[in-house]
C-alpha cells in the first residue's frame, strides 16, 4: 500500500511540475470525444443492390 501511495505522489508531482503533461491530460480526452465519432460513422452509403 505504501508503494502505491509513493507512486501516486511521484506521478502527481511530475504532472504538476510539467505544464505540457497537464495540457495533454486535459486536451486528449476532448480530442478523442471529437474525432472518434467522426471516424466511426456507420451510415450505409452508395450500396448497389441486385435481385436475381
N, CA, C and O atoms as CSV, one atom per row, in Angstrom:
chain,resi,resn,atom,element,x,y,z
A,1,UNK,N,N,0.827,-1.200,0.000
A,1,UNK,CA,C,0.000,0.000,0.000
A,1,UNK,C,C,0.870,1.262,0.000
A,1,UNK,O,O,0.537,2.261,-0.637
A,2,UNK,N,N,1.979,1.196,0.719
A,2,UNK,CA,C,2.869,2.358,0.771
A,2,UNK,C,C,3.489,2.619,-0.592
A,2,UNK,O,O,3.719,3.768,-0.971
A,3,UNK,N,N,3.761,1.533,-1.334
A,3,UNK,CA,C,4.331,1.703,-2.672
A,3,UNK,C,C,3.359,2.433,-3.591
A,3,UNK,O,O,3.758,3.288,-4.381
A,4,UNK,N,N,2.093,2.088,-3.479
A,4,UNK,CA,C,1.081,2.741,-4.305
A,4,UNK,C,C,0.985,4.230,-3.981
A,4,UNK,O,O,0.908,5.060,-4.886
A,5,UNK,N,N,0.987,4.564,-2.710
A,5,UNK,CA,C,0.931,5.965,-2.296
A,5,UNK,C,C,2.158,6.715,-2.803
A,5,UNK,O,O,2.049,7.845,-3.278
A,6,UNK,N,N,3.326,6.082,-2.702
A,6,UNK,CA,C,4.555,6.704,-3.189
A,6,UNK,C,C,4.477,6.959,-4.696
A,6,UNK,O,O,4.835,8.042,-5.161
A,7,UNK,N,N,4.011,5.968,-5.458
A,7,UNK,CA,C,3.903,6.129,-6.910
A,7,UNK,C,C,2.901,7.217,-7.292
A,7,UNK,O,O,3.145,7.991,-8.217
A,8,UNK,N,N,1.785,7.274,-6.588
A,8,UNK,CA,C,0.798,8.318,-6.872
A,8,UNK,C,C,1.356,9.707,-6.588
A,8,UNK,O,O,1.147,10.637,-7.367
A,9,UNK,N,N,2.057,9.844,-5.486
A,9,UNK,CA,C,2.664,11.139,-5.165
A,9,UNK,C,C,3.681,11.544,-6.224
A,9,UNK,O,O,3.720,12.703,-6.639
A,10,UNK,N,N,4.495,10.604,-6.658
A,10,UNK,CA,C,5.512,10.879,-7.675
A,10,UNK,C,C,4.866,11.312,-8.989
A,10,UNK,O,O,5.298,12.281,-9.612
A,11,UNK,N,N,3.833,10.589,-9.403
A,11,UNK,CA,C,3.167,10.913,-10.666
A,11,UNK,C,C,2.498,12.287,-10.610
A,11,UNK,O,O,2.584,13.054,-11.569
A,12,UNK,N,N,1.843,12.601,-9.511
A,12,UNK,CA,C,1.197,13.909,-9.399
A,12,UNK,C,C,2.218,15.037,-9.363
A,12,UNK,O,O,1.969,16.114,-9.905
A,13,UNK,N,N,3.361,14.804,-8.732
A,13,UNK,CA,C,4.421,15.819,-8.763
A,13,UNK,C,C,4.890,16.071,-10.184
A,13,UNK,O,O,5.076,17.220,-10.586
A,14,UNK,N,N,5.081,15.011,-10.942
A,14,UNK,CA,C,5.534,15.168,-12.326
A,14,UNK,C,C,4.488,15.881,-13.178
A,14,UNK,O,O,4.828,16.726,-14.006
A,15,UNK,N,N,3.231,15.543,-12.976
A,15,UNK,CA,C,2.158,16.167,-13.758
A,15,UNK,C,C,2.115,17.665,-13.501
A,15,UNK,O,O,2.038,18.455,-14.443
A,16,UNK,N,N,2.163,18.060,-12.242
A,16,UNK,CA,C,2.038,19.483,-11.927
A,16,UNK,C,C,3.335,20.252,-12.142
A,16,UNK,O,O,3.314,21.480,-12.231
A,17,UNK,N,N,4.450,19.559,-12.226
A,17,UNK,CA,C,5.728,20.211,-12.496
A,17,UNK,C,C,5.879,20.541,-13.981
A,17,UNK,O,O,6.505,21.538,-14.338
A,18,UNK,N,N,5.306,19.703,-14.842
A,18,UNK,CA,C,5.458,19.871,-16.280
A,18,UNK,C,C,4.117,20.311,-16.878
A,18,UNK,O,O,3.191,19.501,-16.926
A,19,UNK,N,N,3.978,21.547,-17.331
A,19,UNK,CA,C,2.692,22.025,-17.848
A,19,UNK,C,C,2.258,21.325,-19.137
A,19,UNK,O,O,1.067,21.294,-19.446
A,20,UNK,N,N,3.199,20.768,-19.888
A,20,UNK,CA,C,2.839,20.067,-21.118
A,20,UNK,C,C,2.034,18.811,-20.808
A,20,UNK,O,O,1.048,18.520,-21.485
A,21,UNK,N,N,2.446,18.077,-19.801
A,21,UNK,CA,C,1.725,16.862,-19.420
A,21,UNK,C,C,0.320,17.214,-18.943
A,21,UNK,O,O,-0.642,16.521,-19.276
A,22,UNK,N,N,0.202,18.268,-18.177
A,22,UNK,CA,C,-1.108,18.685,-17.681
A,22,UNK,C,C,-2.028,19.050,-18.837
A,22,UNK,O,O,-3.204,18.686,-18.830
A,23,UNK,N,N,-1.506,19.768,-19.834
A,23,UNK,CA,C,-2.317,20.106,-21.008
A,23,UNK,C,C,-2.749,18.856,-21.758
A,23,UNK,O,O,-3.898,18.754,-22.186
A,24,UNK,N,N,-1.838,17.906,-21.919
A,24,UNK,CA,C,-2.179,16.675,-22.633
A,24,UNK,C,C,-3.266,15.897,-21.902
A,24,UNK,O,O,-4.164,15.339,-22.532
A,25,UNK,N,N,-3.188,15.861,-20.586
A,25,UNK,CA,C,-4.190,15.139,-19.804
A,25,UNK,C,C,-5.563,15.780,-19.981
A,25,UNK,O,O,-6.575,15.080,-19.982
A,26,UNK,N,N,-5.606,17.086,-20.128
A,26,UNK,CA,C,-6.885,17.770,-20.281
A,26,UNK,C,C,-7.381,17.762,-21.723
A,26,UNK,O,O,-8.586,17.652,-21.951
A,27,UNK,N,N,-6.488,17.876,-22.697
A,27,UNK,CA,C,-6.895,18.045,-24.091
A,27,UNK,C,C,-7.158,16.718,-24.803
A,27,UNK,O,O,-8.082,16.637,-25.612
A,28,UNK,N,N,-6.376,15.683,-24.525
A,28,UNK,CA,C,-6.505,14.426,-25.264
A,28,UNK,C,C,-7.890,13.783,-25.141
A,28,UNK,O,O,-8.414,13.342,-26.163
A,29,UNK,N,N,-8.513,13.700,-23.980
A,29,UNK,CA,C,-9.861,13.125,-23.936
A,29,UNK,C,C,-10.877,13.945,-24.737
A,29,UNK,O,O,-11.791,13.383,-25.339
A,30,UNK,N,N,-10.719,15.250,-24.744
A,30,UNK,CA,C,-11.623,16.096,-25.524
A,30,UNK,C,C,-11.439,15.823,-27.008
A,30,UNK,O,O,-12.417,15.720,-27.748
A,31,UNK,N,N,-10.182,15.704,-27.448
A,31,UNK,CA,C,-9.906,15.394,-28.853
A,31,UNK,C,C,-10.482,14.030,-29.230
A,31,UNK,O,O,-11.019,13.873,-30.327
A,32,UNK,N,N,-10.380,13.056,-28.354
A,32,UNK,CA,C,-10.931,11.734,-28.632
A,32,UNK,C,C,-12.448,11.795,-28.744
A,32,UNK,O,O,-13.032,11.128,-29.598
A,33,UNK,N,N,-13.086,12.581,-27.899
A,33,UNK,CA,C,-14.539,12.707,-27.984
A,33,UNK,C,C,-14.977,13.354,-29.288
A,33,UNK,O,O,-16.082,13.096,-29.765
A,34,UNK,N,N,-14.134,14.183,-29.864
A,34,UNK,CA,C,-14.468,14.845,-31.122
A,34,UNK,C,C,-14.149,13.957,-32.317
A,34,UNK,O,O,-14.959,13.865,-33.239
A,35,UNK,N,N,-12.993,13.303,-32.327
A,35,UNK,CA,C,-12.503,12.592,-33.510
A,35,UNK,C,C,-13.130,11.208,-33.674
A,35,UNK,O,O,-13.488,10.839,-34.793
A,36,UNK,N,N,-13.272,10.447,-32.624
A,36,UNK,CA,C,-13.731,9.063,-32.751
A,36,UNK,C,C,-15.137,8.962,-33.345
A,36,UNK,O,O,-15.341,8.111,-34.211
A,37,UNK,N,N,-16.107,9.761,-32.945
A,37,UNK,CA,C,-17.414,9.656,-33.614
A,37,UNK,C,C,-17.355,10.006,-35.102
A,37,UNK,O,O,-18.128,9.466,-35.892
A,38,UNK,N,N,-16.462,10.889,-35.485
A,38,UNK,CA,C,-16.330,11.215,-36.903
A,38,UNK,C,C,-15.723,10.053,-37.680
A,38,UNK,O,O,-16.107,9.813,-38.825
A,39,UNK,N,N,-14.794,9.336,-37.086
A,39,UNK,CA,C,-14.140,8.212,-37.755
A,39,UNK,C,C,-15.024,6.971,-37.769
A,39,UNK,O,O,-14.904,6.150,-38.679
A,40,UNK,N,N,-15.891,6.814,-36.804
A,40,UNK,CA,C,-16.721,5.618,-36.686
A,40,UNK,C,C,-18.135,5.894,-37.175
A,40,UNK,O,O,-19.104,5.668,-36.449
A,41,UNK,N,N,-18.249,6.370,-38.377
A,41,UNK,CA,C,-19.557,6.653,-38.961
A,41,UNK,C,C,-20.080,5.373,-39.603
A,41,UNK,O,O,-19.509,4.895,-40.583
A,42,UNK,N,N,-21.153,4.819,-39.067
A,42,UNK,CA,C,-21.679,3.550,-39.547
A,42,UNK,C,C,-22.833,3.731,-40.526
A,42,UNK,O,O,-23.571,2.779,-40.779
A,43,UNK,N,N,-23.004,4.900,-41.069
A,43,UNK,CA,C,-24.071,5.143,-42.026
A,43,UNK,C,C,-23.743,4.441,-43.344
A,43,UNK,O,O,-22.625,4.541,-43.849
A,44,UNK,N,N,-24.722,3.737,-43.888
A,44,UNK,CA,C,-24.525,2.999,-45.138
A,44,UNK,C,C,-24.762,3.942,-46.301
A,44,UNK,O,O,-25.803,4.592,-46.391
A,45,UNK,N,N,-23.768,4.008,-47.202
A,45,UNK,CA,C,-23.847,4.918,-48.339
A,45,UNK,C,C,-23.480,4.177,-49.615
A,45,UNK,O,O,-22.598,3.319,-49.598
A,46,UNK,N,N,-24.141,4.496,-50.717
A,46,UNK,CA,C,-23.793,4.018,-52.054
A,46,UNK,C,C,-23.668,2.499,-52.116
A,46,UNK,O,O,-22.614,1.975,-52.476
A,47,UNK,N,N,-24.739,1.793,-51.766
A,47,UNK,CA,C,-24.765,0.340,-51.845
A,47,UNK,C,C,-25.576,-0.053,-53.073
A,47,UNK,O,O,-26.733,0.341,-53.218
A,48,UNK,N,N,-24.961,-0.828,-53.950
A,48,UNK,CA,C,-25.666,-1.333,-55.131
A,48,UNK,C,C,-26.338,-2.651,-54.766
A,48,UNK,O,O,-25.707,-3.547,-54.205
A,49,UNK,N,N,-27.625,-2.761,-55.089
A,49,UNK,CA,C,-28.387,-3.969,-54.778
A,49,UNK,C,C,-28.882,-4.558,-56.087
A,49,UNK,O,O,-29.410,-3.842,-56.939
A,50,UNK,N,N,-28.712,-5.860,-56.244
A,50,UNK,CA,C,-29.230,-6.536,-57.436
A,50,UNK,C,C,-30.078,-7.719,-56.995
A,50,UNK,O,O,-29.753,-8.405,-56.027
A,51,UNK,N,N,-31.158,-7.946,-57.712
A,51,UNK,CA,C,-32.066,-9.050,-57.414
A,51,UNK,C,C,-31.923,-10.081,-58.524
A,51,UNK,O,O,-31.992,-9.735,-59.704
A,52,UNK,N,N,-31.724,-11.345,-58.158
A,52,UNK,CA,C,-31.548,-12.409,-59.158
A,52,UNK,C,C,-32.790,-13.259,-59.188
A,52,UNK,O,O,-32.864,-14.217,-59.958
